Amino acid sequence: MNGNSVFFQYWPFFVPLILLQIGLAAAAFLHLRKHKNVRWGTPTIWTLLVLLVSMIGPVLYFAVGREDA
């Protein structure tokens, strides 16, 4: 079994995860650009966290960083 066959074998599993990551990051980034108020930290720190820390960054932003309207 070479590396390519393993990749293509698990491709149906990776596609939804990749789409979920892109969707979460886009939603968090757009929300952060629209609403500048955050619970703690600065919007710049949250932007870096959302864009650079895959999957965990957007979830953390929505869970603890986003200030309620």
Secondary structure as UniProt FT lines:
FT   HELIX           3..34
FT   HELIX           43..52
FT   TURN            54..55
FT   HELIX           56..60
FT   HELIX           61..65
//
